Amino acid sequence: MSINYEGQVAIVTGAGAGLGRSHALGLAARGAKVVVNDLGRNGQNSAAALGVVDEIVAAGGEAIAHHANVANMAEVQDMVQQTMAKWGRIDILVNNAGILRDKSFGNMDISDFELVVQVHLMGAANCSKAVWDIMKDQEYGRIVMTSSSSGLYGNFGQANYGAAKMAVAGLMNTLCIEGHKYNIRVNCLAPTANTAMTENLIGDQRILDLMTPESVTAGLLALVCTDAPNRTILATGAGGYARTIVYETAGIYLSPEEQTPENVLANMDQISNPDNQTELTAGWMQTDKFVAKAAAALGVDLSKKD
């Protein structure tokens, strides 16, 4: 099967350099018309965004630039309106724009926490909201959030970044449910690549040479194609591809008389036992599990209603 995006329109945020540039070029090379978003100044497109547009056009593709700050909903809406005026549809949204303000939590100014959350989380929410009704009316859409191992697993000095990157996974979890009947599929990319954000973190050039943005883009292109999965966190980097899944252990039941913090702590090994753990794909599934445990302990048949 050959993946292409002929006749489709894609918006890629933060596409002036690094992963975003690679994503924009990859989509255009396979036929998509691309909006190259990169933060400009004073209402002007950045030279970086215009440069990527030039690359796409020189290769025979179609692209326009837009300077929207993704944390500013009015600017995002302007970007979407210009896209619709130009091409009449939006099929793909890649929420890639991001910034770093790394510092240990104790030394971090709360304004830097807020700024990172605004760009990563609210930026993804703003852009997704701005295209949502368009995709619903089309009964087609592919949205990707950009998560990170720093959010999924934690990383020293990145409390702000990690919180935002875990939050976009939570945003995906609900949007993929709400968009399902409209053929809107929502996924997360958790990339590792040698970009301006990471170049000072890894010293061995042999490893850096493998950590190409293009290796990440291969995963991104899979997540936005017609046959894309839904509700998938795809980790990519240096030629590696894996899926992150949140599991919940089977857990235990404590009767009302046993429900003390001492008993919870005493049973932590059993609570944490991974045997029979399952992937929950909606919040109500956890409630159902705990209700079933309680019913079993009380001898209640939930299939029979009073």
C-alpha positions as CSV (number, residue, x, y, z in Angstrom):
1,M,0.0,0.0,0.0
2,S,1.3,3.4,-1.0
3,I,0.4,6.3,1.2
4,N,-0.4,9.6,-0.5
5,Y,-2.4,12.7,0.3
6,E,-3.5,13.9,-3.1
7,G,-6.4,16.3,-2.8
8,Q,-5.9,16.8,0.9
9,V,-4.9,19.9,2.8
10,A,-2.7,19.9,5.9
11,I,-1.8,22.4,8.5
12,V,1.5,21.9,10.3
13,T,2.3,24.2,13.2
14,G,5.8,25.1,14.2
15,A,6.9,24.1,10.7
16,G,9.7,26.6,10.0
17,A,12.4,24.2,11.2
18,G,13.2,20.9,12.8
19,L,10.4,18.3,13.0
20,G,7.7,20.6,11.7
21,R,9.7,21.4,8.6
22,S,10.3,17.7,8.0
23,H,6.6,17.0,8.5
24,A,5.5,19.7,6.0
25,L,8.0,18.6,3.4
26,G,7.0,14.9,3.9
27,L,3.3,15.7,3.5
28,A,3.9,17.9,0.4
29,A,6.1,15.3,-1.2
30,R,3.2,12.9,-1.1
31,G,0.7,15.3,-2.6
32,A,-0.8,17.4,0.3
33,K,-1.3,21.1,0.0
34,V,0.4,22.4,3.1
35,V,0.0,25.4,5.4
36,V,3.4,26.1,6.9
37,N,2.8,27.7,10.3
38,D,5.6,29.4,12.1
39,L,5.5,32.2,14.6
40,G,6.1,35.5,12.8
41,R,6.4,39.1,14.1
42,N,4.1,42.0,13.7
43,G,1.7,40.1,11.6
44,Q,4.4,39.0,9.1
45,N,5.3,35.5,8.1
46,S,8.7,34.3,9.4
47,A,11.6,33.9,7.0
48,A,11.8,30.3,8.1
49,A,8.1,29.5,7.1
50,L,8.6,31.3,3.8
51,G,11.7,29.2,3.2
52,V,9.8,26.0,3.7
53,V,7.1,27.2,1.3
54,D,9.7,27.9,-1.3
55,E,11.2,24.4,-0.9
56,I,7.7,22.8,-1.4
57,V,6.9,25.0,-4.4
58,A,10.3,24.4,-6.0
59,A,9.6,20.6,-5.7
60,G,6.3,21.1,-7.6
61,G,4.0,21.2,-4.5
62,E,1.5,23.8,-3.2
63,A,2.0,25.6,0.1
64,I,1.3,28.8,1.9
65,A,2.8,30.3,5.1
66,H,0.9,31.7,8.1
67,H,2.4,33.5,11.1
68,A,-0.2,32.5,13.8
69,N,0.8,32.2,17.4
70,V,-1.0,29.0,18.2
71,A,-1.6,30.2,21.8
72,N,-3.7,33.1,20.3
73,M,-7.1,31.8,19.2
74,A,-7.9,34.8,17.0
75,E,-4.7,34.2,15.0
76,V,-5.4,30.5,14.7
77,Q,-8.9,31.2,13.4
78,D,-7.4,33.6,10.8
79,M,-5.0,30.8,9.7
80,V,-7.9,28.4,9.3
81,Q,-10.1,31.0,7.5
82,Q,-7.2,31.7,5.0
83,T,-6.7,28.0,4.4
84,M,-10.4,27.5,3.7
85,A,-10.5,30.5,1.4
86,K,-7.5,29.1,-0.5
87,W,-8.3,25.4,-0.7
88,G,-11.8,24.9,0.7
89,R,-11.0,22.1,3.1
90,I,-8.7,20.9,5.9
91,D,-8.0,17.2,6.2
92,I,-4.9,17.1,8.4
93,L,-3.7,19.0,11.4
94,V,-0.3,18.4,12.9
95,N,0.0,20.1,16.3
96,N,3.8,20.4,16.4
97,A,4.5,24.0,17.7
98,G,6.4,24.1,21.0
99,I,8.9,25.8,23.1
100,L,11.2,24.9,26.0
101,R,11.8,26.8,29.3
102,D,13.7,24.2,31.2
103,K,14.6,24.6,34.9
104,S,14.1,22.6,38.0
105,F,10.6,23.1,39.4
106,G,11.9,24.8,42.6
107,N,13.8,27.4,40.5
108,M,11.2,27.8,37.8
109,D,9.2,31.0,37.5
110,I,5.5,30.2,37.3
111,S,5.2,32.4,34.3
112,D,7.5,30.0,32.4
113,F,5.2,27.2,33.5
114,E,2.2,29.0,32.1
115,L,3.9,30.0,28.9
116,V,4.9,26.4,28.0
117,V,1.4,25.1,28.8
118,Q,-0.1,27.9,26.7
119,V,1.9,27.0,23.7
120,H,1.8,23.2,23.9
121,L,-1.6,22.5,25.4
122,M,-3.7,25.5,24.5
123,G,-2.0,25.7,21.2
124,A,-3.1,22.2,20.3
125,A,-6.5,22.8,21.7
126,N,-6.9,26.1,19.8
127,C,-5.9,24.6,16.5
128,S,-8.0,21.4,17.0
129,K,-11.0,23.5,18.0
130,A,-10.6,25.8,14.9
131,V,-10.7,22.8,12.5
132,W,-13.1,20.5,14.4
133,D,-16.4,21.6,12.8
134,I,-14.8,21.7,9.3
135,M,-13.7,18.1,9.8
136,K,-17.1,17.1,11.2
137,D,-18.9,18.5,8.2
138,Q,-16.4,16.8,5.8
139,E,-16.8,13.5,7.8
140,Y,-13.0,13.2,7.6
141,G,-10.1,14.5,9.6
142,R,-6.7,13.4,11.0
143,I,-5.3,15.2,14.0
144,V,-1.9,14.5,15.6
145,M,-0.8,15.9,19.0
146,T,2.9,16.0,19.7
147,S,3.6,14.4,23.1
148,S,6.9,13.5,24.6
149,S,8.6,10.9,26.8
150,S,9.2,13.9,29.2
151,G,5.4,13.9,29.7
152,L,4.7,10.2,29.5
153,Y,7.5,9.3,31.9
154,G,9.0,12.5,33.4
155,N,12.3,14.3,32.9
156,F,14.3,16.4,35.4
157,G,14.0,20.1,34.8
158,Q,10.9,19.8,32.6
159,A,7.9,20.0,34.9
160,N,6.2,22.6,32.6
161,Y,7.0,20.8,29.4
162,G,6.2,17.4,30.8
163,A,2.8,18.5,32.2
164,A,1.8,20.0,28.9
165,K,3.0,16.9,26.9
166,M,1.0,14.6,29.1
167,A,-2.0,16.9,28.9
168,V,-2.1,16.6,25.1
169,A,-2.4,12.9,25.4
170,G,-5.4,13.4,27.6
171,L,-6.8,15.8,25.0
172,M,-6.3,13.0,22.4
173,N,-8.1,10.5,24.6
174,T,-11.4,12.4,24.5
175,L,-11.2,13.9,21.0
176,C,-10.7,10.4,19.5
177,I,-14.0,9.3,21.2
178,E,-15.9,12.4,20.2
179,G,-14.6,12.4,16.6
180,H,-15.1,8.7,15.9
181,K,-18.5,8.9,14.3
182,Y,-17.3,11.7,12.0
183,N,-14.3,9.7,10.8
184,I,-11.9,12.1,12.7
185,R,-9.0,10.1,14.1
186,V,-6.8,11.6,16.7
187,N,-3.3,10.3,17.7
188,C,-0.2,11.3,19.4
189,L,3.4,11.4,18.3
190,A,6.1,11.1,20.9
191,P,9.3,11.9,19.0
192,T,13.0,11.9,19.7
193,A,15.1,13.7,17.1
194,N,18.2,15.8,16.8
195,T,16.7,19.3,16.6
196,A,17.5,22.6,18.1
197,M,15.6,21.5,21.3
198,T,17.9,18.4,21.7
199,E,21.2,19.1,20.1
200,N,22.8,20.0,23.5
201,L,21.5,16.9,25.3
202,I,23.3,14.2,23.3
203,G,27.0,14.3,22.7
204,D,27.8,11.3,20.4
205,Q,27.7,12.4,16.8
206,R,27.1,8.8,15.6
207,I,23.8,8.7,17.6
208,L,22.9,12.2,16.5
209,D,23.3,11.2,12.9
210,L,20.6,8.5,13.4
211,M,18.2,10.9,15.1
212,T,16.9,12.5,12.0
213,P,13.6,14.4,11.8
214,E,12.8,12.3,8.7
215,S,12.8,9.2,10.8
216,V,10.1,10.7,13.0
217,T,8.2,12.1,10.0
218,A,7.8,8.5,8.7
219,G,5.7,7.8,11.9
220,L,3.8,11.1,11.6
221,L,2.8,10.3,8.0
222,A,1.4,6.9,9.1
223,L,-0.7,8.6,11.8
224,V,-2.4,11.0,9.3
225,C,-3.1,8.7,6.4
226,T,-6.6,7.4,5.4
227,D,-5.9,4.1,7.1
228,A,-4.4,5.7,10.3
229,P,-5.1,4.2,13.7
230,N,-7.1,6.0,16.3
231,R,-6.0,6.8,19.9
232,T,-2.4,5.7,19.4
233,I,0.7,7.2,21.1
234,L,3.4,6.4,18.6
235,A,7.0,6.8,20.0
236,T,9.6,7.4,17.3
237,G,13.3,8.2,17.1
238,A,16.6,7.0,15.6
239,G,14.8,4.4,13.5
240,G,12.9,3.0,16.5
241,Y,9.1,2.8,16.5
242,A,7.0,1.7,19.6
243,R,3.6,2.3,21.1
244,T,2.9,3.7,24.5
245,I,-0.2,2.3,26.2
246,V,-1.6,3.2,29.6
247,Y,-2.6,0.1,31.5
248,E,-4.5,-0.3,34.8
249,T,-3.9,-3.2,37.2
250,A,-6.8,-5.4,38.1
251,G,-6.6,-4.0,41.7
252,I,-8.4,-5.2,44.8
253,Y,-11.6,-4.7,46.7
254,L,-11.8,-3.6,50.3
255,S,-15.1,-3.7,52.3
256,P,-16.2,-0.5,54.0
257,E,-14.8,-1.8,57.3
258,E,-11.4,-2.4,55.6
259,Q,-11.2,0.9,53.8
260,T,-8.4,2.5,55.8
261,P,-5.1,4.1,54.6
262,E,-3.3,1.4,56.6
263,N,-5.0,-1.4,54.6
264,V,-4.4,0.4,51.3
265,L,-0.7,0.7,52.0
266,A,-0.5,-2.9,53.3
267,N,-2.0,-4.1,50.1
268,M,0.1,-2.0,47.7
269,D,1.9,-5.0,46.3
270,Q,-1.3,-6.6,45.3
271,I,-2.8,-3.3,44.1
272,S,0.3,-2.9,41.9
273,N,0.4,-6.5,40.6
274,P,0.5,-6.3,36.8
275,D,-1.1,-9.7,36.2
276,N,-4.4,-9.3,34.3
277,Q,-3.8,-5.6,33.8
278,T,-5.9,-4.1,31.0
279,E,-5.9,-1.1,28.7
280,L,-8.9,1.2,29.5
281,T,-10.0,3.3,26.6
282,A,-12.7,5.4,28.4
283,G,-13.2,6.7,31.9
284,W,-16.4,4.7,32.5
285,M,-14.5,1.5,32.1
286,Q,-12.7,2.1,35.4
287,T,-16.0,2.7,37.1
288,D,-17.4,-0.5,35.7
289,K,-14.4,-2.5,36.9
290,F,-14.7,-1.2,40.5
291,V,-18.5,-1.6,40.6
292,A,-18.1,-5.2,39.4
293,K,-15.6,-5.9,42.1
294,A,-17.9,-4.5,44.8
295,A,-20.8,-6.4,43.4
296,A,-18.9,-9.7,43.4
297,A,-17.9,-9.1,47.0
298,L,-21.5,-8.5,48.0
299,G,-22.9,-11.3,45.9
300,V,-24.9,-9.0,43.7
301,D,-25.9,-10.0,40.2
302,L,-25.6,-6.9,38.1
303,S,-27.5,-8.5,35.3
304,K,-30.7,-8.4,37.3
305,K,-32.4,-5.1,38.0
306,D,-34.9,-4.5,40.7
